[in-house]
Amino acid sequence: MYDWTPDEVEDSLERLKLIENFLDYFGEEGHYGFIQEFGLHEYFINLQKNIFKGAKKRGTKKQEIQREIEGAFLLIHDSALLQKDTKQKKRGITHRNIRKLGKIYRDAYTKETYFGELPTKKKVGDAFEAFKSAEETMEMIEKRNEPLKLVTTAIKALQNIDTKSKHFIKEEVKKRLYDLNNEVAKLLRKFKN
């Protein structure tokens, strides 16, 4: 530590501040053992590099940086709590997900997908589910020039819907199917032009 450069010291202090803010956010003030217990140090390195510093470089407003950091906090917290639950361990949130979250934040559409999927009453796993949804959206955007792959994936997804499920009969599903139908109709009209 004595041979650290001033920049390395500043980075470490900045990361410590992020960790303190995280612990405060979840009512764990001063409980640094929480970070060690769940091996979260790498998560904060990625949060600092890929979200905090990236947002500052892009000139993101402070309020929006705070929103992004809190969104990352929720994902990190899910990681710790899912590790605690042995049934959920396989769900696998890693520090690499925080890197990907930084990439998700750089695209306005995928960023709003993430925040839009976060329910107001958060339970363990919600941030992870929101992250997976935003990640899938990002992957679809990256494949936008591969329409056959996207259409094939959509068909497979539709073919795997369990119409006998109690979730299928929800009004929201019916509404989204009509939305889907409208989107397909718009695309088909493009062939007529």
Stockholm file with secondary structure:
# STOCKHOLM 1.0

chainA/1-193         MYDWTPDEVEDSLERLKLIENFLDYFGEEGHYGFIQEFGLHEYFINLQKNIFKGAKKRGTKKQEIQREIEGAFLLIHDSALLQKDTKQKKRGITHRNIRKLGKIYRDAYTKETYFGELPTKKKVGDAFEAFKSAEETMEMIEKRNEPLKLVTTAIKALQNIDTKSKHFIKEEVKKRLYDLNNEVAKLLRKFKN
#=GR chainA/1-193 SS CTTCCHHHHHHHHHHHHHHHHHHHHTTCTTCTHHHHHTTCHHHHHHIIIIIIHHHHHTTCCHHHHHHHHHHHHHHHHHHHHHHHSTTTGGGCCCHHHHHHHHHHHHSHHHHHHHHHHSCSSCCTTHHHHHHHHHHHHHHHHHTTTCHHHHHHHHHHHHHTCCTTSTTTTSHHHHHHHHHHHHHHHHHHHHHHC
#=GC SS_cons         CTTCCHHHHHHHHHHHHHHHHHHHHTTCTTCTHHHHHTTCHHHHHHIIIIIIHHHHHTTCCHHHHHHHHHHHHHHHHHHHHHHHSTTTGGGCCCHHHHHHHHHHHHSHHHHHHHHHHSCSSCCTTHHHHHHHHHHHHHHHHHTTTCHHHHHHHHHHHHHTCCTTSTTTTSHHHHHHHHHHHHHHHHHHHHHHC
//
